[in-house]
Amino acid sequence: MNPRIPLTKAIASRGFCSRQAANRLISAGQVLVNGEPARLQQRVAVDDEIQINGESLAAAPAWQYWLYHKPVGIDCNNRAADPASIAQVLSQLPVRAFAVGRLDKDSRGLLLLTNDGELAQRLLHPRYQHHKRYLVRVQQAITDADAMSKAFAAGITWQVGPHQYQAKPCLVKVLTAHSLEICLSEGQHRQIRYMCRALGFKVVDLCRIAIGDLPLGDLAEGSYRPLTAPELAQLRALQTPEPTT
């Protein structure tokens, strides 16, 4: 018997990208299975040949995981020809890998790099509500810490062009007159900057310092390192969804 698995899972397990990204590649007609155009929801056997943009995917390598301190100026879009792209960092790793999630080009901090697409899928899925912590510095002085904390706890709304966005309630700790720590369980585009702007504050520095209990620590900007065994255990624990009520 030759068991079959979803094509997106097969692509992710071979370290090419996450399952969500694999769906987009299939929809764009960039994936072939045994020489034929792939279909959404298609299932494949372990010995089926998968090609993406004409390149055959090798068998699934051993899973590897790195912490990366992304500096300001690095773009999380994976573009091999762009010297500012994270692709330049990924090319230094011993296996094909990708970043789990993203940080804006003008933000810095913790990114997870891995070839484990299944784990990435679970970490990124909104139903798991993993908490991420950010250290934020603002230009204007914070004169009422209690009011700021209450505003974030209530869920801030903001407008971008004709579209209105609503944040989930989140925790904020005001550290100094110009700095605060924000804990989010979601990641809308440039969310922290827009939330602060809605309250009259301009963000001048934004650093992700933790994903769940996995800290950035003292890892230097621009550096990456493999996860330790305890850190990997913490990361795997993040895959367990929070109970729903």
Number of C-alpha atoms within 10 A of each C-alpha: 3 8 8 14 14 14 25 25 21 25 26 24 22 23 26 23 27 29 23 16 16 23 19 14 18 20 13 10 13 15 26 19 18 14 12 11 13 23 15 14 12 13 17 21 13 13 10 14 16 24 20 18 10 11 10 14 15 13 15 16 13 11 15 18 19 19 23 23 24 28 19 18 14 22 21 20 16 16 13 13 9 13 12 17 18 20 21 16 20 18 13 10 15 8 17 17 27 26 23 21 15 16 25 16 16 15 22 24 25 27 23 22 25 26 27 24 28 19 20 23 20 19 22 18 14 13 14 18 19 22 17 20 22 21 19 22 21 20 14 14 12 19 11 10 16 12 11 17 17 15 18 21 15 13 14 20 16 17 12 8 6 5 7 9 13 13 20 14 17 19 18 21 15 17 14 13 15 17 21 20 19 21 23 21 19 20 17 11 11 12 17 19 18 21 23 18 14 14 14 13 18 16 20 15 16 23 22 23 24 19 23 17 16 21 17 18 11 8 15 13 14 14 12 19 12 15 17 12 9 10 16 16 12 15 20 13 12 21 18 13 15 11 7 6 3
